[in-house]
Amino acid sequence: MLFPCRACKAKDDEIAHQQETILWLQGQLDRQNKRFLEIADPGANDRVVQADRRAAKPISAPKPLMAPEPLLPGTEPSPAPSWEVTDEE
């Protein structure tokens, strides 16, 4: 449009102003919710931040299982006895 009308510009300005107001109010609401949560459950925000950090870490692929190290000579476990003690007489 070569010459935009003043009414259209005023409408667009009002919409932009209302969007800015809504964003500001959402920020205030988030701050109040965090404050209420902190009053109701001290330390909850720290737990939420820790959970967010854990969730942000990429999940690593499982590591392959390594073969057990061979035992040194003389450190092998003793064999299980072939007899058992009972209370029978």
N, C-alpha and C positions, 0 to 999 in steps of 0.2 A: 504494500500500500504506500503510495507516494506521500499522501498527507494523512497521517493517522488522526482519528477524531479524539477530542479531549476526553470524551466520556469513556472510550475504550482504554485510554491511558490511565485514567483515574481508577477504572475497575481493576486493571492489572496491578496498579500500585497498591490498592486496598487488599487484593489477594496476597501480594507479596508481604505486606505488613501483617496480615493475619497469620500467614505461615511462620513468620519470624516469632510472633507472639506465641504460637502453639509450640514451637521448638523450645522457647524459653520456659514455658510452663511445664513441658515434659522434663526439662532439666531440673526444675525446682521440685517436681514430684519425685523424681529419682533420688534427689538429695534427701527429701523428707522420708522416703521409704527406707533408705539406708540408715538414717538416724533412728527411726522407730525400731528397726531391726537390731541396731546396736544397743538401744535401751532395753529391749525385750530379751536379747540374748547376747551379752557381751562377748566379743571375740568372734562373732558370726561372720563379720566382714572378712576377717583374716582367713577363716576357713573357706569362704567363697573364693577369695583371691587365690588361695592355694589350689583349690579344685579347678579354677580356670587355668592356672599355669599347667597343671597336670594334663588337662584336656587339650591344651595347645601343643604339647610335646608330640612329635610324630611317634607313631607306634612302630617300634623296631621289629624286624623280622626275628623269629625265634632263632637262637643260636644252636648250631648242631651239637649234639651230645658228644662229649669227648670220651674216648675209650678210657677205662679206669687205669690208673698208673699201676704198674706191676709192684708187688710188695717186695721189700728188701729181704734178703735172706735172714731168717731168724725172726721175722716179724709176722709170719703167717698166723692166722687164727688157729687155735687148737681145734682138733676134730671133736665132734660131739661124742660123748661117751656112748658106748653100746649097751650100757646097763642103766637102770634107774632105781632110785631109793624109794621105797614105799613103806607105809605103816602096817602092812600086813604081817601077821606073825605066823 
